[in-house]
Structures are given as C-alpha cells and as structure tokens.
C-alpha cells in the first residue's frame, strides 16, 4: 500500500486560513450570509481524517455527498444533503513541490474555493450531484466551476495567485476581446 503524505501542523494552519478566506469569498460572491447555506451542510477534511473511499488518485480534492439527518428524528423526510470536501494532501503537496512557482497558500485557496463552488452549485441545484460521475457532464461542470473560481479570485491581491491561474490555464476559458 502506498504511503500517503499528510499535511504537517504548519500546513494545517495554512489549510485553516484558506478555508476561512474561501468561505468569505464564496459568501460574498453568491451574496449569501454564512448561516444561509453553509451551516451544517458541508465539512472539509484532510487526508488523516479520510476513510478508504474518500481517497482518490489524481485530483487534489473531491466532494462526496452524504445524507444527513437530525439526531433523534427517524423520519426520512428530515434528511438533508451533506457534502464532505476531501482534500488529498499527498497530491497537493506533490504538485506544490514539483511545479515551479506554485505555493501552497494560494494553491489551497484556489482548491478550496473551487470545491465550495461545487457545493453551492449542488445546494442550489445548478448541478445534480448524481450526474457528477458522467464524463461529459463532469468535464462541462469542471469548466464552469473553474471559470467561476477564477472570477471569484481574480481581483484578490494574493501573492503568487497568478502562478495558480497559470497552473489551471487549460481549464479557465480565455475571454474573447471582441475585436
């Protein structure tokens, strides 16, 4: 079995900071209060807290949908969608160490903002989670989410964010100049 690298304590602090910033950016962009949509609807976990099926090869994170239910309420009508953002520490750390100019903080901010855009789109029924495994829908959805992520982050003055945009340049559509 392959050994999986986990974020160390310093890196976990950077994850925590990126979560706070991305949540604020998402709330501002979609014009929602933090209690309006995020409260108890998602969680973010790093590799040390993931279970078998939550580990994946390749992507830097994935969103998994679970069914939540309030305690002591046995009726199915009280269930709700709960999304778990599963960060893949090993893939993230590998990309940062193997890509010239890529820094952990802005990379985490992009990844977390991207995954929270997915969560918002699922919660607002802009994209059905059940379709997310169909290759054609997934590619279209990924392009939409990368475009929204870029739009949310492009005016934020974060050091080395341009290197992250360069890293994802094939996913971010080029705006036509109109000439």
C-alpha positions as CSV (number, residue, x, y, z in Angstrom):
1,X,0.0,0.0,0.0
2,X,1.3,3.5,-0.9
3,X,2.3,5.7,1.9
4,X,0.2,8.9,1.9
5,X,1.7,12.2,2.9
6,X,-0.3,14.3,5.3
7,X,-0.2,18.0,6.0
8,X,2.0,18.9,8.9
9,X,0.9,21.3,11.6
10,X,2.2,24.4,9.8
11,X,0.5,23.3,6.6
12,X,-2.8,22.6,8.5
13,X,-2.7,26.2,9.7
14,X,-2.5,27.3,6.0
15,X,-5.4,25.0,5.2
16,X,-7.4,26.6,8.0
17,X,-6.7,30.1,6.8
18,X,-7.5,29.2,3.2
19,X,-10.9,27.7,4.4
20,X,-11.7,31.0,6.2
21,X,-10.8,33.1,3.2
22,X,-12.6,30.9,0.6
23,X,-15.8,30.8,2.7
24,X,-15.9,34.6,2.9
25,X,-15.2,34.9,-0.8
26,X,-17.9,32.4,-1.6
27,X,-20.4,34.1,0.7
28,X,-19.7,37.5,-0.9
29,X,-19.8,36.2,-4.5
30,X,-23.1,34.3,-4.1
31,X,-24.5,37.1,-1.9
32,X,-25.4,34.7,1.0
33,X,-24.9,35.0,4.7
34,X,-22.7,32.3,6.1
35,X,-25.7,30.9,8.1
36,X,-27.9,30.9,5.0
37,X,-26.3,27.9,3.2
38,X,-23.2,26.6,4.7
39,X,-24.2,25.9,8.3
40,X,-24.1,22.2,8.9
41,X,-24.2,21.4,5.1
42,X,-20.5,20.6,4.5
43,X,-17.3,19.8,6.1
44,X,-13.6,19.9,5.0
45,X,-11.3,17.1,5.9
46,X,-7.7,16.4,5.2
47,X,-6.1,13.0,4.4
48,X,-5.6,12.0,8.1
49,X,-9.4,12.1,8.6
50,X,-10.5,10.4,5.4
51,X,-11.8,6.8,5.1
52,X,-11.0,4.4,2.3
53,X,-13.4,5.5,-0.5
54,X,-12.6,9.2,0.2
55,X,-9.0,8.8,-1.0
56,X,-8.6,9.3,-4.8
57,X,-5.6,9.3,-7.2
58,X,-5.1,12.3,-9.3
59,X,-7.4,15.2,-8.2
60,X,-6.5,17.5,-5.4
61,X,-9.9,17.2,-3.7
62,X,-13.3,15.7,-4.2
63,X,-16.8,16.4,-2.9
64,X,-18.7,13.5,-1.6
65,X,-22.4,13.7,-0.9
66,X,-23.8,12.0,2.2
67,X,-27.3,12.0,3.7
68,X,-27.6,13.8,7.0
69,X,-30.3,13.6,9.5
70,X,-31.0,15.4,12.7
71,X,-30.4,13.3,15.8
72,X,-33.5,11.6,17.3
73,X,-35.5,12.1,14.1
74,X,-36.1,8.8,12.5
75,X,-38.2,10.0,9.6
76,X,-36.6,10.1,6.1
77,X,-38.4,13.4,5.4
78,X,-36.0,15.1,7.9
79,X,-32.9,14.1,5.9
80,X,-30.7,16.6,4.1
81,X,-27.7,16.6,1.8
82,X,-24.3,16.9,3.5
83,X,-21.2,17.4,1.5
84,X,-17.7,16.4,2.5
85,X,-14.8,18.1,0.8
86,X,-12.0,15.6,0.9
87,X,-8.6,17.2,0.4
88,X,-5.9,14.9,-1.0
89,X,-2.9,16.1,1.0
90,X,-0.4,13.9,-1.0
91,X,-1.5,15.2,-4.4
92,X,-1.5,18.8,-3.2
93,X,1.9,18.6,-1.6
94,X,3.3,16.8,-4.6
95,X,2.0,19.4,-7.1
96,X,3.5,22.2,-5.0
97,X,6.9,20.6,-4.7
98,X,7.0,19.6,-8.4
99,X,5.6,22.7,-10.0
100,X,7.9,25.7,-10.3
101,X,6.5,28.8,-8.7
102,X,3.5,27.1,-7.2
103,X,3.0,28.0,-3.5
104,X,0.9,26.1,-1.0
105,X,-1.3,29.1,0.3
106,X,-2.7,30.3,-3.0
107,X,-3.0,26.8,-4.3
108,X,-5.1,25.8,-1.3
109,X,-7.2,28.9,-1.7
110,X,-7.9,28.0,-5.3
111,X,-8.7,24.3,-4.5
112,X,-11.0,25.2,-1.6
113,X,-12.8,27.9,-3.4
114,X,-13.3,25.6,-6.4
115,X,-14.7,22.8,-4.2
116,X,-17.0,25.2,-2.3
117,X,-18.3,26.5,-5.7
118,X,-19.2,22.8,-6.4
119,X,-21.0,22.6,-3.0
120,X,-23.0,25.8,-3.7
121,X,-24.0,24.6,-7.2
122,X,-25.2,21.3,-5.8
123,X,-27.1,23.0,-3.0
124,X,-28.7,25.5,-5.4
125,X,-29.5,22.7,-7.9
126,X,-27.3,24.2,-10.6
127,X,-25.7,20.8,-11.0
128,X,-27.1,17.5,-9.9
129,X,-24.6,15.6,-7.8
130,X,-25.8,12.3,-9.2
131,X,-24.6,13.4,-12.7
132,X,-21.2,14.2,-11.5
133,X,-19.7,10.8,-12.5
134,X,-20.9,11.0,-16.1
135,X,-17.8,12.0,-18.1
136,X,-19.4,14.5,-20.4
137,X,-21.3,16.3,-17.6
138,X,-18.2,16.3,-15.3
139,X,-16.0,18.0,-17.9
140,X,-18.6,20.7,-18.6
141,X,-19.2,21.2,-14.9
142,X,-15.5,21.4,-14.2
143,X,-15.0,24.1,-16.8
144,X,-17.9,26.1,-15.3
145,X,-16.6,25.7,-11.8
146,X,-13.0,26.6,-12.8
147,X,-14.4,29.7,-14.6
148,X,-16.4,30.8,-11.5
149,X,-13.4,30.1,-9.3
150,X,-11.2,32.3,-11.5
151,X,-13.8,35.0,-11.5
152,X,-14.1,34.9,-7.7
153,X,-10.3,35.0,-7.1
154,X,-9.0,37.2,-10.0
155,X,-9.3,40.5,-8.2
156,X,-8.0,39.3,-4.9
157,X,-4.5,40.6,-4.2
158,X,-2.9,37.3,-3.1
159,X,0.8,36.8,-3.7
160,X,1.6,34.0,-6.3
161,X,-2.1,33.5,-7.3
162,X,-1.1,34.2,-10.9
163,X,1.0,31.0,-10.8
164,X,-2.1,29.1,-9.7
165,X,-4.0,30.6,-12.6
166,X,-1.2,29.6,-14.9
167,X,-1.3,26.0,-13.5
168,X,-5.1,25.8,-14.3
169,X,-4.9,27.8,-17.6
170,X,-6.3,24.9,-19.7
171,X,-9.4,24.9,-17.5
172,X,-10.1,28.6,-17.4
173,X,-11.7,29.9,-20.6
174,X,-10.0,32.7,-22.4
175,X,-12.3,35.7,-22.7
176,X,-12.6,37.0,-26.3
177,X,-11.5,40.5,-26.8
178,X,-14.4,41.4,-29.1
179,X,-12.0,42.5,-31.8
